Amino acid sequence: MRILRLKDVISQTGLARSTVYKYIDADSFPKPVPLGGRSVGWVESEIQGWIAERIERRDIEAAR
């Protein structure tokens, strides 16, 4: 299991920092894991799953 910091999440998803937190507030993005102090990270497999869901949704919509 690997924990990603925000810059890695941004790099993998292509989202801006503000968009990541907007999606978290809307319950449509994986929640960060507290790492101590003010540090947070995201579980890599959850981020990859979120990306896979977006691809799957795109493919389903394209098939319509």
PyMOL commands that set and color helices and strands:
alter all, ss='L'
color gray80, all
select helices_A, chain A and resi 6-13+17-25+44-63
alter helices_A, ss='H'
color red, helices_A
select strands_A, chain A and resi 3-4+33-36+39-43
alter strands_A, ss='S'
color yellow, strands_A
deselect
rebuild
show_as cartoon
